């Protein structure tokens, strides 16, 4: 397998938000006329650098008419296009296809890194939010390819959540003028109409601008909206708009800045790309959470089930989490999913984080992985915290029919 393309900096810039475009020196290269070839490129850009040919055929050419031949044809067109822009970065062998992303700067990858970057400027964040308004891979839709369409829909949902995170961060910036704070608070609430923090920020943005009547009306409207949905009313802060109206007009105290996590990637011993994140107090003591099925670093951080726990754990600590191979931001198509690979993946992540000794948290499936890691490396585990573990998983305890049902759900 030829993987010799390792340029010092990206050769090509790739736009995945909106129509798929490749730019060399600021000039757009002629895009492939074949929609399936464009879809293939989009999947290679976002689905992981290494893909099995069999998986790509199932995804895009699930028909009895020589799918491997169709894949070879599309790959030859992609290789020609990339080489035309000066990036010799598409390679492979009889079983796998490899796209070396070090030669490419992909807009979505840049935005994902930017949203957690404390040094990102408001203008850069706003430009990224605008970019996330465009449909991901807009000219790559394949209604007849069900698996690809399902994957694309999941990716677009992640872009929407990314856009929400950008709006939230912009809404909570303390150096924005009142009009900008209002604009971004409204954008945040539009994406998450039942987010209590967004509702509070929208009301406070009117208070900060001295628009008390509008703030009072919005508060009543949002309280009714939450009540009708069966949700607890937001905890309005810093003070009710009516009380603020009686006091001297001052800018509302901004809500405390949201914790932001830094997502990074590391290669396991078998080449699988693992996504891991660090969030919380950088100088605080570390806490490592072993992965469990299913997980997603970005979605779990916002999810109602996991978010309160993770935010609390990161309050005074440096919380280290990672996505298990096969789910989340880690590679989905992997050569092995086994207990041994789960343990070695944990070893890989803690080494990448540079941790020598740390407490280890294992929840559900992660409990057994944590126990095995502690048995192998007792000198590195200061405390072992286990919750909801089990001695045998569902494959061993479920009936054959239940096993088939769960495996079908995993495929979906």
N, C-alpha and C positions, 0 to 999 in steps of 0.2 A: 504494500500500500504506500503510495507516494504522498507524504505529508510534509514536503520541504518548504512550503510557503510560510515564512515567518517574518514578514516585514516589520521594521521598527515602528511604523505608524500606519494607520489605515490608508489604503490606496483609494478606496471607493466609499462614497456615502450612499446609504440606502434609505429610502423613504418607504416605510410600510404603512404609515397612517395616511389614508386616502388611497389613490392609485399607486401601485408598486412602481417605484422609480429607482434607477441607479444613476448616480452622478459622478463624473470624473472631472476634476478641476472646475467644478461648478457647472459643467455642461451635462445635460441629461442624455444618457445613451438610448438608442432606439430599443424600445422594450419588445419582448417576444410577443408575436401575434397569438400564439397558442395559450389559451386560458389555463390549460392544465400545466403547461410548463411554468407559467407564472405562479400558479398555486404550489407547484413543487418547490420553486425557489422560496416562496413565502414560508412554507413549512420547514425547509432546511434552515432558514434564517432564525425562526422563532422556536422550533420544536426540538432543537438540540443539534450539536455539531456532527454527531455520528448517528447514522440511521441505517437500519438493515434494509436491503433491497426488497425483501419479501414484504416488510411492513409498508414501504412506499407504494408497492404494487397494490396491496390491499386497500390502501387509503385512496388512491387515485385511479387505478385501473383494475378494479375488481370485476374482471370479465374473463372468459376463457380464451379470448383472442390475443395471445402472445403479450401479456402485460409487461414482461421483462424487456421485450423488444421496444415497446412504447416508452418504457422508462429510460432505456439506453438512448433513444432518439432525443428525448427531452434533456437528458443530462449533457449530450453533445452540444445542444443549442445553448444551454446554460453556460457550459465551459467556454464556448466561443464568445459569448457575451461578456463574461467576466474577464477573459484574457484581452478582449478588445479594450477594456478599461484599465489594463495593466495589472490585474490581480489573477495570478495563476494559483488559485486556492481551492479548486474543486477537484477532488481525487476520490479514489476508492479501489475496491477489489471485487471479486466475484460475489461477495456477501454484503459488503457495506459501502456506504457513500459518506464521504467526509467533506464538510465545508469548513475551511479554516476561517473563523470569524476575526482573527487578528488582522486580516487584510481589509476588513470592512468596518465602517462605523454605521451602526444601525440605529435609526432614530428612537425606536422604542426601548432598546437597551440603554441608550443614553438617558432617556427620560426616567427610566426605572432607577438608575443610579442617582440621578439628580434630585429626585423627590426626597431622598434621605440625606442629601448633602447639605450640611449647615452653612456652607459658603455660597450656595446658589443664590443668585440675585433675584429680586422680585420680577424684573423684566424677563429673565430667563424662565422663571417658573410660569409666568403668564403666557409666554410664547409656547411653552410645552402644553399648558392647559388648552390653548387654542388648537394645537396640533391634535390633541386627543379628542377633539370634537369631530374629527373626520373618521369615517368608518375604516377600521383596520382591513387592509388588503381588499379595498373596495372593488377592484377589477379582477379579483381572483375567485369569486363565488362560483361554486359548482353544486347546484341544487341536486343533481343526480348522484353525487358522491356523498353518501350520508355520513360516513365516518369523518371525512374532511370537513363537512359542513358543521358537524357537532363540535369538532376541534376548534374551528374558526369562531363559532358562537361562544365557546368558553374563553377564547383569547380576547374576544371583544368585550366580554363581561369584565375581564381583568383590566382592560383599558379604561372602562367606565369607572372602576374602583380607583384606578390610578388617577384619573381626572378628579375624582372626589377628594383624594388626598392632596392634590395640588391646590384645589380651591380652599380646602380647610387650612392649609398652611398659609396661603395668601390672606385669608380672612383673619387669621390670628396674628399677623405681623403688626407690631406696635408702631412702626414708623410710617404706615400708610396714612394718607389723608382720609377724611370721613367718607368721601364718595367712593374711594377704592375699597375701603373696608366694607361698605354696604354692598358694593358690586360682588365682591368675592363671598361674602356671607350669603347673599341670595343664590349664587351659583352652587355653593356647598349644600344649602337646603334643597335646592331644586333636584339635586342628585340623590339626596337622602332625606326625604320629607319627614321621616319619623326618627331622626337623630336629634336627641334632646340638646346636645351641645350646639348643633347647627341652629336650632330654633332660638336658643338663648343668644347666640352671636348675632343673629338677624335682628332681634329686638334691641340688643345693646348697640348695634351700629346706628340705629335711629336715635337712641338716647344720646350717643356721642355727637350726633349732628344737631342735637337740640330739637328734633322733630318728635315731641312728646306725644302728640295726639296720634300720630301714625304708629309710634311704638306701642301705645296702649291698645290700639285696635289690633295690631299684629299679635300682641300677647294674648288677647282674648280669642282671636281666630285660631291660633296655634294650640292653645289650651283645649279648645273644643275639638280640634282635629285629633289630638292625642287621646282625649276622652272617648271619642267615637270609635277609635281603633282599639280601645281597651288597654291603653298604655298609660303609665303614670305621667302626670304632668311634669314638664321640665322644671328644674329648680332655678327659678329666675334669679339672676345675679347681674351686677352687684347690688341693685336695689330696684324695686318696682318703678316703672316709668312714672306713675302718678307722684310718688315720693320725690323722684328726681326733678320733676317739674317744679316742685315747691322750693327746691334747693338751688343754689347758684349753678349755672350751666357749666359743667366740667365734662371732660372726656371720660367715658366709661373705662373702668379698669379692664384691661384685656384679660381674657381667660388665660390660665396658665398654658404655656406652650405645650403642644402635644408631643409626647415622646416619639422620636423617629428612629427607625431601625436601619442599620446598614446591612444590605444584602450582598453577600460575596459568594464566590464559587470556587470549588476545589475539586480536583480529580481523585476518584478512588483508585485503588490498585488496578482494577480492571478497566479503567478509562471512563467510568460513569461520572458525569458531572453532578456534583452535589451542591445544592444551594444552602447556605447557612447565614444566620443573621446574629448580630450583636446589638443589643439595645439596653438602655438604662444609664447608670452612672459609670462612666469609663474608669474612674479611679476606685469604684466600689468592688467588693468581693465578687468573684464570678459565681454563677450558678448555671450548670449545664442541664438542659432537658433532653433526654434521649427521644428520638423520633418515634412516633406511633402512627399507624395507618388509620385514617387518611390524614394528611396535613397539607397546609399551604401557608407559607410564611407571611404573605401579604394578606390573604383573606382571613386567616385565623386571627391576625392582629386586630382586625376590625369586627370579627364575628361576635354576636351576643353571648355565645357559650364560652368561648375561650378568652375573649378580650379582657374581661375584668381580672381574671387570674393572671394573665401575662403582664398586664399593666401594673398590677400590685407587686408581682415578683421583680419587675424591673425598676421599682420605685427607688430602692436603695442599693441595688445590685447591678452587675453587668450580666444580663440574661443572654445565654447562648442557646439558640434553637437551630434546627436544620430540618429540611424536608427529606423524608425517607425516599430512597430510590423508587421510582415508579409513580411518584405523585408530586403535586405542588410544583415548585420551580426547579426541582431536580429533574434529571433525565427520566423520561417515561419508558422508552424502549430500551431495556437493559438486558444484558446477557444472563443475569442471575438474580433471582429474588429468593433469599434463604436467610435462615437465622444467622449463619456465619457471616454473610454479607452485611447484615444489619449491625453486627458487632464491629466488624472492620470499618464500616462507614463511620460509626461513632469514634473509633480510634483516629480516623482520618480528619474528622472535623475538629476534635480537641487539639490535635497536633497543629492544624492550620490556624487555630485561634491562639496558639502559643501558650497554652495552659499547662502548668506543671502539677498543681494539686487543686482540687475543686470539689464541691458537693455536687452530687449527681441525682437528678430527679427522673424517676421512671413512672409513667402513667400508662395503664392498660398494657398494650403490647410492649411498650418501652420498659416496663418493670423487669421482664426477664432479660432483655438486652442489657439493662443496667447492672443486674446481678452478675451476668457473665463477664461484663467489662470489669467490674470490681474484683471478681475472682482472678482475672488475668493481670490486673494492674492495681493491686491493693495499695501500693505506695502513692498512687495518684488520686484516689478517692477519699476525701476527708469525711464525707457524710453520704449515706445512701438513703434517699427518700423515695418510698414506693407507695403507689396508690392505684387501686383497682387492677392489680396484677392477677394472673391466673396460671395454673400449672400446665394446662393444655388448651390449645386454641380450637377454634370452631371446626377446622378441617378434621380434627380428631374426634370431636364430640357430636357433630351434626350428622343427620341422616344423609344418604346419597342424594336425595332430592333437594335437601337444604344446601348441600355443597354446590350442586349445579346452579341453584338459584343465586347464591352469593357470588359465584364465579361469573355468572352472567351480568350481575350488577356491576362487578369490578370492570368488566369489559366496557360497559356503557359509560 
